[in-house]
Amino acid sequence: MFRWSLHGDGRTVAPDAIVLPEERLAWPLTIGIGAQHVIAMFGATFLVPVITGFPPSTTLLFSGIGTLLFLTITRNRVPSYLGSSFAFIAPITASTQADSMGAALGGVLVTGVLLALLGLLVQRIGTGWIGRLMPPVVMGSIVALIGLNLVPTTYQNNFSQAPVTATLTLIAILLCTALFRGLLGRISVLVGVVVGYLIALARGEVDFTPVREAAWLGLPEFHHPEFNLGLLPIFLPVIVVLLAENVGHVTSVGTMTGKNLDHMVGRTLFADGAATALSATFGGSPTTTYGENIGVMSATRVYSTAAYWVAGLAAIGLSLSPKVGALINTIPPGVLGGVTFVLYGLIAIVGFRMWIDGKVDFARPVNQMTAGVALVIAIADLHWEVGGFAFTGIALGTVAALAIFHGMRGIGRLTGTERGPADERADRDQEPARRRR
């Protein structure tokens, strides 16, 4: 598994060539590219533990371990770095406020196990059932409602605490995205964090006391999960997001490398779930594949899994410095407020993009109702407690999206008013003729 063939002379990549997952460049270049992946992932990987209150060093440790586990399970065929998952922020925050960090970790652990089991199921029967259960209108709605549900919480807890710093951080991210291309443009969130941090420092909003007191070397702090059955339902919708992220990552890598990797989806889901469960067992944040990986690979045209082994080992090394974790924890609320405004909006946009890519027809009432009701439930953050279980806006919105879509489709088929795929294809075929008339 650890035998990579050398690409060309190991020092250059022709303009029309790529370095495949089973290849590598010379080791100095491979190490440099691996370090670049760590830098690209750094801001996003640390933001989740900072927002949720999880220990950053522990998160970084299991981010590195999870990456190595992912590469092992996928047999070095799918390049990926596992960073912190933003999809878990809402249920983790709700669980911590309702109970404790241990309860949040328990929810993450159960979700990771369920995702791993889902991976085994996909490995056995394929992915066709996923599209039938969650077509684009349903999956896009679920992803979008998670982002929209988070905004009021971050405004109250972060943005409103230091609105000037938050606004300037937000502007810095926007300017970096608009002005720069390539890697710098792709890590605009990290750049925004740095700029916002400097602004907060100038405004006296940063306390370095914990950094001075922390040791240079040492093990991260570990926490263990507790299980509150009443809180578990709010974690279940996250599985849909992880499924979409994972399949999207595998598809993107397959497209860019010219290989069909669909048969690897079961393995990647299992690996992602196993890494998340392992991280939660010791107090780390949940993990997922990352879009930043795609950006770096696209910019460098290097898809070598050797670089990801370097990145994983580098993350483990950095996690062994408590001072690094303490420094990350000094990021003030204002900076987090500006950053999370962007990130939560982008989560919603990912859902909307699923509608566009899936060519969802919102002239159809079933699609209108599915998306509209689900999003409103999440934005209002409806709560429902029954039998000791607490259902929040994300869980209720997810259930609503699934129930409304399949319920209305079922009623339509019984009454003969539901238009089927053949009818939709006929409409598309006749559209050019209608335009000419």
VONUZA-425751 format. One record per residue: residue in one letter; x, y, z of N, C-alpha, C in turn. Coordinates in steps of 0.1 Angstrom, whole numbers. Example, Ala and Ser with C-alpha at 12.3 -4.5 7.8 and 13.67 -1.06 7.14 Angstrom:
# VONUZA-425751
res nX nY nZ caX caY caZ cX cY cZ
A 132 -57 78 123 -45 78 132 -33 78
S 128 -22 71 137 -11 71 129 0 79
# end
This chain:
# VONUZA-425751
res nX nY nZ caX caY caZ cX cY cZ
M 8 -12 0 0 0 0 9 13 0
F 21 12 5 29 23 6 39 24 -5
R 36 18 -16 45 19 -28 39 28 -39
W 44 40 -39 40 50 -49 50 51 -60
S 46 50 -73 55 51 -84 59 66 -86
L 71 69 -90 76 83 -92 70 88 -105
H 64 100 -103 58 107 -115 69 114 -123
G 71 109 -135 82 115 -143 95 116 -137
D 101 128 -136 114 129 -130 112 132 -115
G 100 133 -110 97 136 -96 98 151 -92
R 101 159 -102 103 173 -99 93 183 -106
T 88 178 -117 79 187 -125 66 179 -129
V 56 187 -132 43 181 -137 40 189 -150
A 39 182 -161 36 189 -173 22 195 -173
P 20 206 -181 7 214 -180 -5 205 -183
D -3 195 -191 -15 186 -194 -15 173 -186
A -7 172 -176 -6 160 -168 -10 162 -154
I -13 151 -147 -16 152 -133 -9 141 -126
V -6 142 -113 0 132 -104 -11 124 -98
L -13 111 -102 -23 103 -98 -22 99 -83
P -33 94 -77 -32 90 -63 -21 79 -60
E -18 70 -70 -8 60 -68 6 65 -71
E 7 77 -75 20 83 -78 25 93 -68
R 37 97 -69 42 108 -60 53 116 -67
L 56 127 -62 67 135 -66 79 132 -57
A 90 139 -59 102 137 -50 97 140 -36
W 103 133 -26 98 135 -13 99 149 -7
P 109 158 -10 108 172 -6 96 179 -11
L 93 177 -24 81 183 -29 68 177 -23
T 68 164 -21 56 158 -15 54 163 -1
I 64 165 7 63 170 20 58 185 20
G 63 192 10 58 206 9 43 207 5
I 39 198 -4 24 198 -8 16 193 4
G 21 183 12 14 179 24 12 190 34
A 23 198 36 22 209 45 12 219 40
Q 11 221 27 1 230 21 -13 226 24
H -16 213 24 -29 208 27 -32 211 42
V -22 210 51 -25 213 65 -28 228 66
I -21 236 59 -23 251 60 -37 254 55
A -41 248 44 -54 251 38 -65 246 47
M -63 235 55 -73 230 64 -73 236 78
F -62 244 81 -60 248 95 -72 256 100
G -76 266 93 -86 275 98 -99 268 100
A -104 261 90 -116 254 91 -116 243 102
T -105 235 103 -104 224 112 -105 229 126
F -99 241 129 -99 247 143 -112 254 146
L -119 259 136 -131 267 139 -142 259 146
V -144 247 142 -154 239 148 -152 237 163
P -140 233 168 -138 232 182 -139 245 190
V -134 256 183 -135 269 190 -149 273 191
I -158 270 181 -172 274 182 -179 265 192
T -176 252 192 -184 243 200 -178 241 215
G -166 246 217 -160 244 230 -152 232 232
F -150 224 221 -142 212 222 -127 216 222
P -118 208 228 -104 211 228 -98 211 214
P -92 222 209 -86 222 196 -75 212 193
S -66 210 203 -55 201 201 -59 187 200
T -70 183 207 -75 170 206 -82 168 192
T -88 178 187 -94 178 174 -83 176 163
L -72 184 164 -62 183 155 -55 169 155
L -54 163 167 -48 150 168 -56 139 160
F -69 140 163 -78 130 156 -81 133 142
S -79 146 138 -80 149 124 -69 142 117
G -57 142 122 -45 136 116 -47 120 116
I -51 115 128 -53 101 129 -64 96 120
G -75 104 119 -86 101 110 -82 101 96
T -73 110 92 -69 110 78 -61 97 75
L -52 93 84 -44 81 81 -54 69 81
L -64 69 90 -73 58 90 -81 57 76
F -85 69 72 -93 70 59 -84 65 47
L -71 69 47 -63 64 36 -61 49 37
T -60 44 49 -58 29 51 -70 21 46
I -82 26 50 -94 19 46 -97 20 31
T -94 31 25 -96 33 11 -84 28 3
R -74 22 9 -63 16 2 -55 26 -6
N -55 38 -2 -47 49 -9 -53 52 -23
R -65 49 -25 -71 52 -38 -79 65 -39
V -83 71 -27 -90 83 -27 -83 93 -18
P -76 103 -24 -69 113 -16 -79 122 -8
S -77 123 5 -85 132 13 -79 134 26
Y -81 146 32 -78 150 45 -91 151 53
L -92 145 65 -104 147 72 -103 158 82
G -111 169 80 -111 180 89 -124 180 97
S -125 190 105 -137 191 114 -150 194 105
S -161 188 109 -173 189 101 -182 200 107
F -186 210 99 -194 221 103 -209 216 104
A -212 205 98 -226 200 99 -230 197 113
F -221 194 122 -224 190 135 -225 202 145
I -222 214 140 -222 225 150 -235 227 157
A -246 227 150 -259 230 156 -263 219 166
P -262 206 163 -266 196 173 -256 196 185
I -243 199 182 -234 199 193 -237 211 203
T -239 222 197 -242 234 205 -255 232 213
A -265 226 207 -278 224 214 -276 214 225
S -268 203 223 -266 193 233 -258 198 244
T -248 206 241 -239 212 252 -247 221 261
Q -256 229 255 -264 238 263 -275 231 271
A -280 220 265 -291 213 272 -285 203 283
D -273 198 281 -267 188 290 -253 191 293
S -244 186 284 -229 188 286 -222 184 274
M -208 187 274 -200 183 263 -200 168 261
G -201 160 272 -201 146 271 -213 141 263
A -225 148 266 -237 144 258 -235 147 243
A -229 158 240 -226 161 226 -217 151 220
L -207 147 227 -198 137 222 -205 124 220
G -214 120 229 -222 108 227 -230 108 214
G -236 120 211 -244 121 199 -235 120 186
V -223 126 187 -213 125 176 -209 111 174
L -206 104 185 -202 90 184 -212 81 178
V -225 83 182 -236 75 176 -237 78 161
T -236 90 157 -237 94 143 -226 88 135
G -214 88 141 -203 82 134 -205 67 131
V -210 60 141 -212 46 140 -223 43 129
L -234 52 129 -244 50 119 -239 53 105
L -230 63 104 -225 66 91 -216 54 86
A -208 48 95 -200 37 92 -209 25 87
L -220 23 94 -229 12 90 -235 15 77
L -238 28 74 -244 32 61 -234 29 50
G -221 31 53 -210 28 44 -210 13 40
L -212 5 50 -212 -10 48 -224 -14 39
L -235 -7 42 -247 -10 34 -245 -6 19
V -239 6 17 -237 11 4 -227 2 -4
Q -217 -3 4 -207 -12 -2 -214 -25 -7
R -224 -29 -1 -231 -41 -4 -241 -39 -16
I -249 -29 -15 -261 -28 -24 -260 -16 -34
G -249 -8 -33 -247 4 -42 -254 16 -37
T -254 27 -45 -259 40 -41 -272 44 -47
G -278 35 -56 -291 39 -63 -302 43 -53
W -303 36 -42 -314 39 -32 -313 53 -26
I -301 58 -26 -299 71 -20 -307 82 -28
G -305 81 -41 -312 91 -49 -327 90 -49
R -332 77 -47 -347 76 -46 -352 81 -33
L -345 78 -22 -349 83 -9 -348 98 -8
M -337 103 -12 -334 118 -11 -330 124 -25
P -340 126 -33 -337 133 -46 -332 147 -43
P -327 154 -53 -321 167 -51 -329 177 -43
V -342 178 -45 -350 188 -38 -350 185 -23
V -350 172 -19 -349 168 -5 -336 170 1
M -325 165 -6 -312 166 -1 -308 181 0
G -311 189 -10 -307 203 -10 -314 210 1
S -327 207 4 -334 214 14 -328 211 28
I -324 198 30 -318 194 43 -305 201 45
V -297 202 35 -284 208 37 -286 223 39
A -295 230 32 -297 244 33 -303 247 47
L -312 239 52 -318 243 64 -309 242 76
I -298 234 75 -288 233 86 -281 246 87
G -277 252 76 -270 265 76 -278 276 81
L -291 277 76 -300 287 80 -304 286 95
N -305 274 100 -308 273 114 -297 278 124
L -285 278 119 -274 282 128 -272 297 130
V -277 305 120 -274 319 120 -279 327 133
P -291 325 137 -295 332 149 -286 330 162
T -282 317 163 -273 314 175 -260 321 174
T -254 321 162 -240 327 161 -241 342 162
Y -253 348 158 -254 362 160 -255 366 175
Q -263 358 182 -265 361 196 -252 359 204
N -245 347 201 -234 343 210 -221 349 205
N -219 353 193 -206 358 188 -207 372 181
F -215 373 171 -215 386 163 -218 398 172
S -229 396 179 -234 408 187 -225 411 199
Q -215 402 202 -206 405 213 -195 416 209
A -192 416 197 -182 426 192 -185 428 177
P -196 436 174 -200 438 161 -190 445 151
V -182 454 157 -172 460 148 -162 450 143
T -156 442 152 -146 432 149 -153 422 139
A -165 418 142 -172 408 134 -174 413 120
T -178 426 119 -181 432 105 -168 433 97
L -157 437 104 -144 439 97 -139 425 93
T -140 415 101 -136 402 97 -144 397 85
L -157 399 85 -165 395 73 -160 403 61
I -158 415 62 -153 423 50 -139 418 45
A -131 414 55 -117 409 51 -119 396 43
I -128 387 47 -130 375 39 -136 378 25
L -145 387 24 -151 391 11 -140 397 2
L -132 406 7 -121 412 -1 -111 402 -5
C -107 393 3 -97 383 0 -103 374 -11
T -115 370 -10 -122 362 -21 -123 369 -34
A -125 382 -33 -127 390 -46 -114 394 -52
L -103 396 -44 -91 401 -50 -81 391 -54
F -81 379 -48 -71 369 -50 -77 356 -57
R -68 350 -64 -72 337 -71 -62 326 -66
G -64 314 -70 -55 304 -66 -57 300 -51
L -46 295 -45 -47 290 -31 -51 301 -22
L -46 314 -23 -49 324 -14 -64 328 -14
G -70 327 -26 -84 330 -26 -92 318 -20
R -87 306 -21 -94 295 -16 -93 294 0
I -83 300 6 -82 300 20 -86 314 26
S -96 321 19 -100 334 23 -105 334 38
V -112 323 42 -117 322 56 -105 323 66
L -94 315 63 -83 316 71 -76 330 72
V -75 336 60 -70 350 59 -79 359 67
G -92 357 66 -101 366 74 -100 364 89
V -97 352 93 -94 349 108 -82 357 112
V -71 356 104 -59 363 108 -61 378 108
V -68 384 98 -70 398 98 -79 402 110
G -90 395 112 -99 397 123 -92 396 137
Y -83 386 138 -76 385 150 -67 397 153
L -60 402 143 -52 414 144 -60 426 148
I -72 427 143 -81 438 146 -85 437 161
A -89 424 165 -93 422 179 -82 425 188
L -70 421 184 -58 424 192 -56 439 194
A -58 447 184 -56 461 185 -67 467 194
R -79 461 194 -90 466 202 -90 460 216
G -80 453 220 -79 447 233 -88 436 237
E -92 428 227 -102 418 229 -96 404 230
V -82 403 231 -75 390 231 -68 389 244
D -69 378 251 -63 375 264 -52 363 262
F -39 367 263 -29 357 261 -25 349 274
T -32 351 285 -28 345 297 -27 329 296
P -38 323 290 -37 309 288 -26 304 280
V -22 312 270 -11 308 261 2 308 269
R 5 318 277 17 319 285 18 307 296
E 6 303 300 6 292 310 7 278 304
A 4 277 292 4 263 285 18 258 283
A 20 245 283 33 239 280 36 238 265
W 48 238 261 52 236 247 49 222 242
L 51 212 251 49 198 246 40 191 256
G 31 183 252 23 175 260 11 169 253
L 4 160 259 -7 153 253 -19 163 253
P -28 162 243 -40 170 244 -49 165 256
E -59 173 259 -68 169 270 -79 160 264
F -82 150 271 -92 140 266 -105 141 274
H -116 139 267 -129 138 273 -136 126 267
H -146 121 275 -153 109 270 -168 111 269
P -174 104 260 -188 106 257 -198 101 267
E -209 108 268 -220 103 276 -232 102 267
F -242 94 271 -253 92 261 -266 97 267
N -272 106 261 -286 112 264 -295 108 253
L -303 98 254 -312 94 243 -321 105 238
G -325 114 247 -334 124 243 -328 134 233
L -314 135 233 -308 144 224 -303 138 211
L -303 125 210 -298 118 198 -306 122 185
P -319 124 185 -326 127 172 -321 140 165
I -315 149 173 -311 162 166 -298 159 158
F -291 148 160 -279 145 152 -282 138 139
L -293 131 138 -296 122 127 -296 129 114
P -301 142 112 -301 148 99 -287 151 94
V -277 151 103 -263 154 99 -258 143 89
I -264 131 91 -260 120 82 -262 123 68
V -273 130 65 -276 134 51 -266 143 45
V -261 152 53 -251 162 49 -238 155 47
L -234 146 56 -221 139 54 -222 130 42
L -233 124 39 -235 116 28 -233 124 15
A -239 136 15 -237 144 3 -223 149 1
E -217 153 12 -203 157 12 -194 146 7
N -196 135 12 -187 123 9 -188 119 -6
V -201 118 -10 -203 114 -24 -198 125 -33
G -200 137 -30 -195 148 -38 -180 148 -39
H -173 145 -28 -158 145 -28 -153 134 -37
V -159 122 -36 -154 111 -44 -157 113 -58
T -169 119 -62 -172 122 -75 -162 133 -81
S -159 143 -73 -150 153 -78 -136 148 -81
V -131 140 -71 -118 134 -73 -118 125 -85
G -128 117 -87 -129 108 -99 -129 116 -112
T -136 127 -112 -137 135 -124 -123 141 -127
M -117 146 -117 -104 153 -120 -93 143 -123
T -94 131 -118 -83 121 -121 -87 112 -133
G -99 114 -138 -103 106 -150 -106 91 -146
K -110 89 -133 -112 75 -129 -127 75 -123
N -133 64 -125 -146 62 -119 -144 56 -105
L -147 64 -95 -145 59 -81 -158 56 -74
D -169 55 -81 -182 53 -74 -181 40 -65
H -173 30 -69 -173 18 -61 -166 20 -48
M -160 32 -46 -153 35 -34 -162 42 -23
V -174 46 -27 -182 54 -18 -185 47 -5
G -188 34 -6 -190 26 6 -178 27 16
R -166 25 10 -154 26 19 -152 40 24
T -154 50 16 -152 64 21 -162 67 32
L -174 63 31 -184 66 41 -181 58 54
F -176 46 53 -173 38 64 -161 44 71
A -151 48 63 -139 55 69 -142 68 76
D -151 76 70 -155 88 76 -162 86 89
G -171 76 89 -179 73 101 -170 68 112
A -160 59 109 -151 53 119 -142 64 125
A -137 73 116 -129 84 121 -137 93 131
T -149 96 127 -157 105 136 -160 98 149
A -163 85 149 -166 78 161 -154 77 170
L -142 75 164 -129 74 172 -126 88 178
S -128 98 170 -125 112 176 -134 115 187
A -147 112 186 -157 115 197 -154 107 209
T -148 95 208 -145 87 219 -135 93 229
F -127 102 224 -116 109 232 -118 124 233
G -129 129 227 -131 144 229 -128 152 218
G -126 146 206 -123 154 194 -135 158 186
S -134 167 177 -145 171 168 -148 160 158
P -160 160 153 -164 150 142 -156 154 129
T -154 145 120 -146 147 109 -154 145 96
T -148 151 85 -154 149 72 -144 152 61
T -147 148 49 -138 152 38 -141 167 35
Y -131 174 29 -131 188 28 -130 194 14
G -137 204 11 -136 211 -2 -123 218 -4
E -116 222 7 -103 228 6 -93 218 0
N -95 205 2 -87 195 -4 -88 196 -19
I -100 197 -24 -103 198 -38 -96 210 -44
G -96 221 -37 -90 233 -42 -75 232 -43
V -69 226 -33 -54 225 -34 -50 215 -45
M -57 204 -46 -54 194 -56 -56 200 -70
S -67 208 -72 -69 214 -84 -59 224 -88
A -54 232 -78 -44 242 -81 -30 235 -84
T -27 225 -77 -13 218 -79 -13 207 -89
R -25 202 -92 -27 190 -101 -20 178 -95
V -18 177 -82 -12 166 -75 -22 159 -66
Y -26 147 -70 -36 139 -62 -30 128 -55
S -17 128 -53 -9 118 -46 -14 116 -32
T -17 103 -28 -21 101 -14 -9 102 -5
A 3 101 -11 15 103 -2 15 116 5
A 11 127 -2 10 140 4 0 140 16
Y -10 132 15 -20 132 26 -14 124 38
W -6 114 36 1 108 47 10 118 54
V 17 126 46 25 137 52 16 147 60
A 5 151 54 -4 160 61 -10 154 74
G -14 142 74 -19 135 86 -8 135 97
L 4 131 94 15 130 103 18 144 109
A 18 154 100 21 168 105 10 173 115
A -2 170 112 -13 174 121 -11 167 135
I -7 154 135 -5 147 148 6 154 155
G 17 157 148 28 164 155 24 177 161
L 17 186 154 13 199 159 3 197 171
S -4 186 171 -14 185 182 -7 182 195
L 5 179 195 13 175 207 19 188 214
S 14 200 210 18 212 216 6 219 222
P 4 218 236 -7 225 242 -7 240 240
K 4 246 237 5 260 235 -2 264 222
V -1 255 212 -8 257 199 -23 257 202
G -28 248 209 -42 247 212 -47 259 220
A -39 264 230 -42 275 238 -43 288 229
L -34 289 220 -34 301 211 -46 301 202
I -50 290 197 -62 289 189 -75 293 197
N -75 289 210 -86 292 219 -87 307 222
T -77 315 219 -78 329 222 -85 337 211
I -90 330 200 -98 337 190 -110 343 196
P -113 356 196 -124 362 203 -137 360 196
P -148 362 203 -162 360 197 -164 368 185
G -159 381 184 -162 389 173 -156 383 160
V -144 377 160 -138 371 149 -147 359 145
L -151 351 155 -159 339 152 -172 343 146
G -178 354 150 -191 359 145 -190 362 130
G -179 370 126 -178 373 112 -175 361 104
V -167 352 108 -164 340 101 -177 330 99
T -184 328 110 -195 319 110 -207 325 101
F -208 338 101 -218 343 92 -216 339 78
V -203 339 73 -200 335 60 -202 319 59
L -197 312 68 -197 297 67 -211 292 67
Y -219 297 76 -233 292 76 -241 296 64
G -238 307 58 -244 311 46 -240 302 35
L -227 298 35 -222 289 24 -228 275 25
I -230 271 38 -237 258 39 -251 258 32
A -258 269 34 -271 270 28 -270 271 13
I -259 278 8 -257 279 -7 -254 265 -13
V -247 257 -5 -244 243 -10 -257 236 -13
G -267 237 -4 -280 231 -6 -287 237 -18
F -287 250 -20 -293 256 -31 -286 251 -44
R -273 249 -44 -266 245 -56 -270 230 -59
M -274 222 -49 -279 209 -52 -292 210 -60
W -300 220 -57 -312 222 -65 -309 225 -79
I -299 234 -81 -296 238 -95 -289 226 -102
D -280 219 -96 -273 208 -103 -283 197 -106
G -293 195 -97 -303 185 -99 -314 189 -107
K -314 202 -112 -324 207 -121 -338 205 -115
V -339 210 -102 -352 209 -95 -362 219 -101
D -374 214 -105 -384 222 -111 -393 227 -100
F -392 240 -96 -400 246 -86 -413 251 -91
A -417 248 -103 -431 250 -108 -440 239 -102
R -434 228 -98 -441 217 -93 -445 219 -78
P -457 218 -74 -461 221 -60 -454 212 -50
V -452 199 -54 -445 190 -44 -431 195 -41
N -424 201 -50 -411 206 -47 -412 219 -39
Q -421 228 -43 -423 240 -35 -426 237 -21
M -435 228 -18 -439 225 -4 -428 218 3
T -421 209 -3 -410 202 3 -399 212 8
A -394 221 0 -384 230 3 -389 241 12
G -401 247 9 -406 258 17 -409 255 31
V -416 244 34 -420 241 47 -407 237 55
A -398 229 49 -386 225 57 -378 236 61
L -376 246 52 -367 257 55 -373 266 66
V -386 268 65 -393 277 75 -392 270 89
I -394 257 90 -393 250 102 -379 252 109
A -369 251 100 -355 253 105 -352 267 109
I -357 277 101 -354 291 104 -361 295 117
A -373 290 119 -381 293 132 -375 285 143
D -367 275 140 -361 266 150 -372 260 160
L -382 254 153 -393 248 161 -388 236 170
H -394 235 182 -390 225 191 -402 216 194
W -399 203 196 -410 194 200 -404 183 208
E -410 182 220 -405 171 230 -416 161 232
V -412 148 230 -422 137 231 -415 125 236
G -420 119 247 -414 107 252 -400 108 256
G -395 119 261 -382 121 265 -372 125 254
F -377 126 242 -369 130 230 -371 144 227
A -361 152 224 -362 166 220 -359 167 206
F -368 172 198 -366 174 183 -365 189 181
T -354 194 175 -352 208 172 -355 211 157
G -353 223 153 -356 227 140 -349 219 129
I -337 215 131 -330 207 121 -336 194 119
A -339 187 130 -345 173 129 -359 174 124
L -367 184 128 -380 185 124 -381 189 109
G -372 198 105 -371 202 91 -367 190 82
T -358 182 86 -354 170 79 -366 160 77
V -373 158 88 -384 149 87 -395 154 78
A -397 168 79 -407 174 71 -404 173 56
A -391 175 52 -387 174 38 -390 160 33
L -386 150 40 -388 136 36 -403 132 36
A -410 136 46 -424 132 47 -433 139 37
I -430 152 35 -438 160 25 -436 155 11
F -423 153 7 -420 149 -6 -426 135 -9
H -423 125 -1 -428 112 -4 -443 111 -2
G -448 118 8 -463 118 11 -471 124 -1
M -466 136 -6 -473 142 -17 -472 134 -30
R -460 128 -32 -458 119 -43 -468 107 -43
G -469 101 -31 -477 90 -29 -492 93 -31
I -496 104 -26 -510 108 -28 -513 111 -43
G -503 118 -49 -505 121 -63 -506 108 -72
R -498 98 -69 -499 86 -76 -513 79 -75
L -518 80 -62 -531 73 -60 -542 80 -67
T -541 94 -68 -552 101 -74 -550 104 -89
G -538 100 -94 -535 102 -108 -530 116 -111
T -527 124 -101 -523 138 -104 -508 140 -104
E -501 130 -99 -486 131 -99 -480 128 -112
R -471 138 -116 -464 136 -129 -452 128 -127
G -450 118 -135 -439 109 -134 -427 113 -142
P -416 106 -141 -404 110 -148 -406 110 -163
A -415 101 -169 -417 100 -183 -424 113 -188
D -433 118 -180 -440 131 -183 -430 143 -183
E -421 143 -174 -411 154 -173 -402 153 -185
R -398 141 -188 -389 140 -200 -396 144 -213
A -409 141 -214 -416 146 -226 -417 161 -226
D -419 167 -215 -419 182 -214 -406 188 -219
R -395 182 -214 -382 187 -218 -380 185 -233
D -384 174 -239 -382 172 -253 -390 182 -261
Q -402 186 -256 -411 195 -264 -407 209 -262
E -399 213 -252 -395 226 -249 -389 234 -261
P -379 228 -268 -373 235 -280 -384 239 -290
A -393 230 -293 -404 233 -303 -413 244 -298
R -416 245 -285 -424 256 -280 -417 269 -281
R -404 269 -279 -396 281 -280 -396 286 -294
R -395 277 -304 -394 281 -318 -408 288 -322
R -419 282 -316 -432 288 -319 -433 302 -313
# end
